[in-house]
Amino acid sequence: MGGNKNVGVGSMTTTELVVKSKAVSKLNFKEPMEDEATTVMTMEPNADGTTKVSWTMQGENKFPASIFAAVFNMDKMLRTSFQKGFTLLQEKVTVESASAPQDAGGNFKIEEKQFAGGTFVTVRKEVAFADIPKFYQENFGKMFELCGKTKVKMAGPPCGIYYKYDMEKQVADLAAAIPVAAGSKVEGYSVIDVAEAPYYHLDYYGAYEKMEPAYNALDAFAKGKGKEPNPYMVIEQYVSDPMTEKDTTKWLTQIHYFLK
């Protein structure tokens, strides 16, 4: 592609892109001299919810470009260019954040708590991400009806129990779950006991499909504690009833994030 008298002529091709993690690009310079290089931009979440961005460029400094590098302070020139790029990136992020939907808010309070343990009536299945709402809708309705008929008393709001969340395959190993009194039995359903354990607690307000920032905050919080952000189980407790509360900004989901 073309440039101008300040940048010359060349092209840039993105060769690798990992969402919210890394972007790799190949640079091919044509004018004022032929050369090539690779730039890598990495993103790492901080414990306070911000993101650390690192930007590097690598390449072999061949003749005659090596003469230019020997005469001019290339390190200083590139540092200045990178700083301008970071400034533009920050301005762009600020503008985009201001216009983004605010259902989930931007600040999350995370607390370390102790789960007291509980008993759940469950239906567990591996479900494609796109089918999760349908899975919950179908099973919760049947479970509520059966619990009512059998006089099994619910011990709290309905929950989703996540055992595995595979971003690559876009599937989740999860269970639609209803907390009940210990010792309860419901024919046709599995009844499980979740043991007492420490966990990270986050109250999320917003639409269910916009929960990613909350989980990013939990991952960053875990990293800040020196732990690998790979929960062996997550319990989402759906406190609000979407059928009666139409304002998604008021939907409360209590996230229980369990680490070993």
N, C-alpha and C positions, 0 to 999 in steps of 0.2 A: 504494500500500500504506500501511498505517497505521504510526504511529511511537509516540512518547511525548512527555511534556511537555518533554523535553530536545532532541529532534530535529524535532518537528513531524510533518507528514504530507506524503507525496510518493511518488515512484517513481524507480527507477533501471533503465535499460535498457542492456545491453551492445550496442554498435553495431559494434564491430570487435575481433577477437581473433586475434592472431598468436602461435602457441605459442612461449613462451620469448623473446618479443620485445616485444609491445605489447598493451595492453588499453585500449579506449576505451569510456567509458560516458556516457550522457546522463542528467542529473538534472533532474527536474521537481518543483518545490516547490509545494505547495498551501496549507499552513498553517505558520507564522502569516501568510505572504504568498506570493503567486504569483511564481515566478521560474524560471529554468532556467540550467543550466550544463553544461559538458563536462569530464570528468576524464580524464586520460591517464596511464597507468602504463607506463613503458618499462623494459625489462630489458636490460642489457649485460654480457656475461661479462668478467671480469677475467683477467689473465694468471695469477693464482695460483689459479684455479679457483672463486673466489667470483663473485657477481653484483652489479652496481651497479643499484639500483632507483631510478628517479626518478618522482615523483608530482606532477602539476600539476592545477590547476582553472582553467578559463577561463569567463567569462560577462560579460554586460553588466549593470552595476549601475544599475538603473532606480529611479525614484521609486516608493514611499517608502523602498525599501531603501537608497538612497544616503544618506538622513538617518541611518540606523542606522550605516552604515559611517563617516560623518563623526564620530559621537560616540564609537564604540568602535574599538579597535585591531583591525581585521579581520585584518590580516597576522599579528599575534601569536596571535589566536584560531585561525586556520586552521593556523598552524605547529604549535600545540599539538595540534590534532586529528590532523594528519598524523603527528606523532611518535607519538601513541598508536596510530594505525593501523599504522605501521611496527613498533612493538613487538609488537603482536598478530600481524602477519605473520611476524616473526622467530620468535615462539613456535610458531606453526603449522608453519613450515618445519622447525624443530628437532624437533618431535614426529613429523612425517611422515618425516623423514630417519631417525630412530631406528628406525622400524618398516618402512622400505623394504627390499626384498631387497638383500643385500650381495654378490651374486655378483661384481660388477665392482669392488667396493671404492670408496673415495671419493677416494683420492689416487693421482695418476699421475705417474710420472717420465718426463719427455720429454727426449730428447737430440738434438742436432744431429749427424748422421752423414753419411758419404759412401757412397752405394750403389756397389758395385764393378762393377755391370753384370751381366747374365745373359741366358741363353737359355731360352725357355719354349715348351713345346708348349701350344697354346691352342684353345679353342672360345669365340668371342665372339658375344654376342647381346644385344639389348635385352630385359630381363626385368622383369616386374612384381615388386614387393617380395615379395609373398606367395609367388611361385613360385621365389625364389632358392634355398631349401634343396633343392627338387626338382631344379632345374637342376644344382646341384653334385653331388647324389647320382647322377643319371643319367650325367653326363659324366665325373666322376672315375673311376667304376667302369670304364667303357669304356676310358678313357685308361690306367689302371693295367694293365689286361689286355693292351692292345695293346703298351704299352712292354715288358711282360714277354715277350711273344711275339717281338718284334723285337729284343730284347736292348739296348734303349735304356736307359741307366743314368740314374736320377733323381739330380739334384744337390741335392735338398733337399725339404722338405715341400710338399704341394700348396698352391696359392695362389689367391686371387681378385684379379683386376686390375680396378679400377674406373676407368673413363674419365669417366663422368658419373653423377651421382646426383640425379635430378629429384624433389624432395619434392612439388611441386605435382601432377605426373602419377603419382607413386608408381611410377616405373620407373627402372631402372639400366641403363646401357650397361656391360657387364662381360664378363670372360672367366674361364672355369675354366682354370687354368694349372698346369702341372707344370714345375719347373725341371729342365733337362737340360744335358748337356755341349754346349759350342759346336760347331756343325756338325752336330748331330743332325738326322735326318729321320724323320718318322713319317707314313706314308701316310694321307691323309684328314684331316689336321690342319694348322693353320697353325703355323709355327715363327717366333717373333719374338725380336728382340734388344732388350733394354732397356738403354739407354746408362748409363754412369757419371754420377751426379748427386747433389747434396746432398739430404737429406731430414730430416724430423723422425721420430724413432723412439719408439714407445710399446709397452710390453709390457702387453697386456690379459689379465687372468685372469677368465673368466666365460663365461656362456652367450652365444651369438652374437647372439641377439635383444635383448640388453641392453647393446649396445656404444655406445649414443648418448652416455652421459657421457664416454666416452673421446674421442669425436670433438669434443664440446663443449670438452674440455680442449685438444685440438690446435688448434681454431679460436681459442681464447683465447690460446694460446701464440703463434700466428702474429700475432695482433693486437698482442700485447705486443712483438713484434719489428718492428712497424710495417709488416706485410705484410697484404695482403688474404687472408682465409682461404678461398681458392678453389683447391684443389689441382687440377692438371691430370691427376694420376694418383695412385691409392692402391693399394698392394699389401698385401693381408692374407695373412700366411703362417700357415697352420694347423698349428702345431707338435704339438699334442696330437691323439691319435686317440680320438674320442668312442666308438668301438666297444669300446675296451679300458679307457678311463678314464670311469667313469660319474659321477664327481663334477664337476659343471660349474664349481665354483669353482677347479678345477685345470686347466681348459682354457686353454692359452696360445695367444693370437693375437698375432703380431708385426705391428704396423701401420707401414707405410712411407708417409709423407705427403709427397708431392712438390709443391713450389711453384716457380713460375718465378722 
